[in-house]
Amino acid sequence: MQRITLLLSLLIVCFATATQAQTTAPKPDPALKQLHGLLGHWTYTCEYQATPLGPASKTTGEATNQIILGGFFVKVQWTEKAANGALEGLEVDRYDPESKKFAFSGYQNDGTTYSGTFEVKGTTQTSEGKFFIGGKQYDNRATWVYSADWTTVDGKSELSADGKTWVPWFEQKMTKAKPAAKK
């Protein structure tokens, strides 16, 4: 009886191993290739408008966009400097095959979080999302227009506290650059 149990156990292990070996590894959705023009290191200037979030201001910053976790996600890590200090953030983008849009989630060192969706059509990226800033929710929509060679981009963003009335939030100009030297 023990031999039969041992033999059956061995057959089950062999069958499970053979089944696993025949399973192909998952692959990133081909739609993620639409983001390849966004990859790399970028420098930028940003002009914030006066909004319920604060007075008008100007900042400079840099961002690095890279493929992570087997090609299934894009990580965006950024820092910017303004007169009132430094701000940094981390965003993760993914493709949602159900909605046929990209989804993003972001986190900032001031406690702000944000999430939403975006689409890329040609060299234009449009996004819609929600920011949670200081315990309040704000709707956001933005348009980013890239140059044909994907080396510059102009972006405009709007903000709404009620989902009905929109105000300009910021305008941003970005240029693809060589990565900063490692310290």
KOLDO-727666 format. One line per 10 residues: number of its first residue (from 1); their letters; for each residue y, z, x of N, C-alpha, C. Coordinates in steps of 0.05 Angstrom, whole numbers, plus 5000, padded with zeros to 4 digits. Atoms other than C-alpha are relative to their C-alpha. Example, Ala and Ser with C-alpha at 12.3 -4.5 7.8 and 13.67 -1.06 7.14 Angstrom:
BEGIN
1 = as = 4976 5000 5018 4910 5156 5246 5024 5000 5018; 4976 4999 4984 4979 5143 5273 5022 5014 4985
This chain:
BEGIN
1 = mqritlllsl = 4976 5000 5016 5000 5000 5000 5025 5000 5017; 4976 4999 4982 5048 5017 5057 5005 4972 5013; 4997 5026 4988 5034 4949 5088 5013 4980 4981; 4988 5018 5020 5052 4913 5023 5030 5007 4997; 4972 4992 5003 5117 4953 5016 5016 4991 5025; 4987 5008 4976 5134 4940 5089 5004 4969 5001; 4999 5029 5001 5118 4866 5081 5022 4990 4980; 4979 5007 5020 5161 4861 5017 5028 5006 5010; 4974 4992 4989 5219 4897 5051 5008 4979 5021; 4995 5019 4980 5214 4850 5110 5008 4972 4988
11 = livcfatatq = 4994 5026 5013 5214 4788 5065 5027 5001 4987; 4973 4998 5013 5275 4814 5026 5022 4998 5021; 4980 5001 4979 5313 4825 5091 5003 4972 5011; 5000 5027 4990 5294 4756 5117 5014 4981 4980; 4988 5017 5021 5313 4723 5050 5031 5005 4999; 4971 4993 5001 5381 4760 5049 5014 4989 5024; 4988 5011 4976 5395 4740 5121 5002 4970 4998; 5000 5029 5002 5377 4667 5108 5021 4991 4980; 4980 5006 5021 5420 4666 5045 5028 5003 5011; 4974 4996 4988 5479 4695 5083 5007 4979 5020
21 = aqttapkpdp = 4996 5020 4979 5471 4646 5140 5008 4973 4987; 4994 5026 5013 5475 4587 5090 5027 5000 4986; 4974 4998 5013 5539 4613 5058 5022 4991 5019; 4978 5008 4982 5600 4578 5086 5023 5020 4998; 4977 4981 4999 5659 4621 5108 5023 4989 4982; 4977 5009 5016 5719 4618 5061 5021 4988 5018; 4978 5013 4985 5776 4573 5083 5026 5004 4985; 4974 4998 5013 5850 4580 5070 5005 4976 4982; 4993 5022 5018 5877 4538 5013 5016 4979 5015; 4984 5021 4986 5903 4471 5039 5030 5001 4993
31 = alkqlhgllg = 4971 4998 5008 5969 4485 5002 5016 5016 5021; 4986 4984 4980 5986 4534 5058 5012 4982 5022; 4989 5019 4981 5999 4473 5102 5029 4994 4994; 4972 5005 5008 6064 4465 5063 5019 5019 5015; 4983 4979 4987 6090 4527 5101 5002 4995 5030; 5000 5003 4971 6078 4500 5171 5027 4994 5011; 4973 5005 4991 6150 4475 5176 5017 5026 5003; 4985 4974 5000 6174 4547 5164 4991 5017 5024; 5011 4983 4979 6132 4575 5222 5018 4999 5025; 4985 4999 4975 6165 4596 5287 5021 5022 5000
41 = hwtytceyqa = 4980 4980 4996 6223 4637 5311 5027 4988 4991; 4975 5009 5011 6290 4631 5275 5022 5020 5007; 4977 4983 4999 6360 4658 5287 5018 4993 4976; 4984 5006 5024 6410 4664 5230 5026 5016 4999; 4976 4986 5009 6478 4684 5204 4998 5002 4970; 5001 4996 5029 6486 4712 5135 5026 5012 4991; 4976 4990 5011 6547 4724 5093 4994 5011 4972; 5005 4987 5025 6537 4774 5037 5026 5001 4984; 4977 4998 5018 6584 4773 4977 5001 5029 4989; 4997 4974 5013 6611 4835 4943 4984 4999 4974
51 = tplgpasktt = 5018 4998 5023 6559 4856 4891 4998 5030 4993; 5005 4971 5006 6537 4921 4857 4986 5014 5024; 5014 4988 4977 6498 4932 4922 5019 5008 5023; 4982 4993 4979 6560 4937 4965 5021 4979 5005; 4978 5018 4994 6621 4903 4995 4990 4975 5015; 5006 5024 4985 6622 4834 5027 4996 5008 5029; 5004 4995 4972 6596 4832 5098 4987 4976 5013; 5013 5021 4985 6570 4787 5153 4980 5013 5019; 5021 4991 4982 6506 4795 5193 4989 4977 5017; 5016 5019 4984 6466 4761 5247 4972 5011 5002
61 = geatnqiilg = 5027 4990 4998 6392 4764 5254 4981 4980 5011; 5022 5018 4991 6326 4734 5275 4975 5006 4984; 5024 4997 5015 6260 4723 5241 4978 4984 5014; 5024 5014 4990 6190 4703 5264 4980 4997 4978; 5020 5006 5021 6142 4669 5216 4975 4990 5013; 5025 5008 4988 6069 4664 5235 4977 5003 4981; 5025 4999 5016 6001 4651 5205 4984 5025 5010; 5016 4977 4993 5957 4714 5203 4975 5001 4983; 5025 4994 5015 5889 4739 5179 4984 4975 4993; 5017 5023 5004 5849 4676 5189 5012 4977 4986
71 = gffvkvqwte = 4986 5022 5012 5902 4630 5162 5005 5002 4970; 4997 4996 5029 5904 4660 5092 5028 5009 4992; 4974 4988 5006 5974 4691 5098 5020 4992 5022; 4978 5004 4981 6042 4681 5131 5015 5026 5002; 4984 4976 4995 6077 4741 5162 5028 4992 5008; 4972 5004 4993 6153 4741 5164 5010 5027 5009; 4988 4975 4990 6183 4795 5208 5028 4994 5010; 4972 5006 4995 6258 4799 5213 5016 5026 5006; 4980 4979 4994 6317 4841 5239 5027 4988 4997; 4973 5010 5001 6390 4835 5225 5019 5023 5007
81 = kaangalegl = 4980 4981 4991 6452 4869 5252 5026 4996 4984; 4974 5001 5014 6515 4885 5212 5017 5023 5010; 4982 4979 4991 6575 4929 5221 4990 5028 4993; 5009 4973 5008 6540 4986 5184 4972 5006 5011; 5026 4994 4988 6476 4983 5226 4980 4977 4999; 5021 5020 4999 6410 4947 5234 4982 5003 4976; 5019 5000 5022 6362 4927 5179 4976 4983 5009; 5023 5016 4993 6291 4903 5189 4980 4999 4978; 5019 5003 5022 6236 4879 5145 4975 4985 5008; 5025 5014 4997 6166 4852 5138 4992 4988 4973
91 = evdrydpesk = 5008 5014 5024 6143 4801 5087 4973 4987 5004; 5025 5014 4999 6074 4773 5072 4999 4980 4977; 5002 5021 5019 6066 4706 5037 4971 4990 4997; 5027 5011 5005 6003 4677 5005 5002 4979 4979; 5001 5021 5021 5983 4619 4961 4983 5011 4977; 5014 4992 5024 5962 4634 4890 4990 4975 4986; 5010 5025 5012 5917 4577 4866 5001 4999 4970; 4999 4999 5029 5920 4601 4794 5028 4990 4990; 4973 5008 5008 5996 4594 4788 5010 4975 5014; 4992 5022 4983 6000 4539 4841 5027 5005 5013
101 = kfafsgyqnd = 4976 4992 4987 6057 4578 4873 4993 5019 5023; 5003 4981 4979 6066 4620 4935 5010 5027 4990; 4991 4973 5008 6072 4695 4925 5009 5015 5025; 4990 4985 4977 6111 4742 4971 5004 5029 4992; 4995 4971 5002 6116 4817 4981 5014 5008 5025; 4984 4992 4976 6168 4848 5027 5007 5030 4999; 4993 4972 4996 6187 4916 5054 5021 5003 5022; 4978 4997 4981 6250 4939 5090 5001 5029 5009; 4999 4973 4989 6265 4999 5134 5020 5018 4986; 4983 4983 5017 6315 5025 5082 4986 5008 4974
111 = gttysgtfev = 5015 4993 5024 6260 5034 5030 5000 4978 4979; 5000 5022 5019 6275 4969 4993 4973 4985 5001; 5024 5017 5002 6215 4930 4968 5008 4976 4983; 4994 5024 5016 6214 4860 4938 4974 4984 4997; 5023 5017 5004 6164 4811 4910 5008 4978 4981; 4994 5022 5018 6162 4745 4873 4983 4976 5008; 5014 5025 4994 6140 4673 4878 5020 4979 5010; 4983 5022 4991 6166 4610 4911 4983 4974 5000; 5012 5026 4998 6152 4536 4912 5013 4984 5022; 4989 5018 4980 6162 4484 4967 4995 4972 4990
121 = kgttqtsegk = 5002 5028 5008 6177 4413 4945 5017 4984 5020; 4986 5014 4978 6193 4367 5003 5011 5020 5020; 4987 4981 4982 6243 4405 5045 5016 5021 4986; 4986 4980 5016 6268 4450 4989 4981 5021 4991; 5015 4977 5009 6242 4519 4975 5017 5015 4980; 4987 4984 5021 6260 4556 4911 4984 5025 4995; 5015 4975 5004 6243 4628 4897 5012 5016 4977; 4992 4981 5021 6247 4679 4841 4986 5026 5006; 5013 4974 4994 6234 4753 4850 5015 5023 4990; 4988 4975 5008 6251 4825 4840 5003 5017 5025
131 = ffiggkqydn = 4995 4981 4978 6283 4873 4890 5002 5027 4988; 4997 4972 5008 6277 4948 4883 5016 5014 5022; 4981 4990 4981 6337 4977 4918 5012 5026 4990; 4988 4974 5009 6358 5050 4914 4991 5009 4973; 5010 4992 5026 6314 5062 4854 5007 4982 4976; 4993 5019 5022 6342 5003 4814 4987 4973 5006; 5012 5027 4998 6312 4935 4800 5021 4979 4996; 4982 5022 5002 6350 4871 4811 4983 4974 5001; 5013 5026 4999 6328 4800 4796 5014 4983 5021; 4990 5017 4979 6337 4749 4851 4989 4972 4997
141 = ratwvysadw = 5009 5027 4998 6334 4674 4856 5015 4987 5023; 4989 5012 4976 6346 4631 4917 4990 4972 5004; 5007 5027 4992 6345 4560 4943 5005 4997 5030; 4999 5005 4971 6331 4541 5015 4996 4970 5005; 5002 5028 4994 6343 4470 5039 4997 4996 5030; 5006 5005 4971 6311 4451 5106 5008 4972 5008; 4995 5027 4989 6331 4393 5150 4973 4985 5001; 5024 5017 5000 6282 4335 5153 4981 5007 5022; 5017 4993 4978 6256 4359 5220 4993 5030 5001; 5007 4972 5003 6249 4432 5197 5012 5018 5022
151 = ttvdgksels = 4989 4984 4979 6296 4459 5250 5025 5016 4991; 4977 4984 5011 6354 4484 5207 4995 5003 4970; 5002 4995 5029 6359 4513 5137 5025 5013 4990; 4978 4986 5013 6415 4532 5090 4989 5012 4974; 5010 4986 5023 6400 4584 5037 5023 5013 4984; 4982 4987 5018 6437 4611 4977 4984 5018 4981; 5014 4982 5017 6416 4671 4936 5019 5012 4979; 4986 4987 5022 6438 4701 4870 4986 5026 4992; 5010 4974 5008 6429 4771 4842 5008 5006 4972; 4994 4992 5027 6425 4799 4772 4990 5028 4995
161 = adgktwvpwf = 5008 4972 5007 6424 4871 4748 4987 5001 4972; 5011 5000 5027 6405 4851 4677 4983 4976 4992; 5016 5024 5005 6368 4784 4683 5015 4979 4984; 4984 5019 5016 6425 4749 4645 5024 4991 5016; 4975 5006 4986 6488 4752 4687 4993 4999 5030; 5006 5004 4972 6481 4724 4757 5025 4999 5017; 4977 5001 4981 6528 4733 4817 4989 4991 5027; 5009 5008 4973 6525 4702 4886 4995 5025 5016; 5006 4977 4983 6491 4750 4934 5005 4994 5029; 4995 5007 4972 6489 4715 5001 4995 4970 5005
171 = eqkmtkakpa = 5005 5027 4990 6491 4649 5039 4991 5004 5029; 5012 4996 4974 6449 4642 5102 4996 4973 5013; 5005 5024 4984 6445 4590 5157 4981 5008 5022; 5020 4993 4980 6383 4590 5201 4994 4976 5018; 5006 5020 4980 6364 4552 5264 4974 5008 5014; 5025 4994 4986 6294 4547 5294 5007 5002 5030; 4993 4994 4972 6297 4576 5364 4974 5006 5015; 5022 4991 4983 6252 4593 5422 4996 5030 4995; 5004 4971 5004 6220 4662 5415 5016 5017 5020; 4986 4982 4982 6259 4720 5444 4981 5010 5022
181 = akk = 5016 4990 4978 6235 4745 5511 4988 5027 4993; 5013 4974 5006 6185 4802 5505 5010 5021 5020; 4989 4978 4983 6210 4869 5531 4978 5016 5012
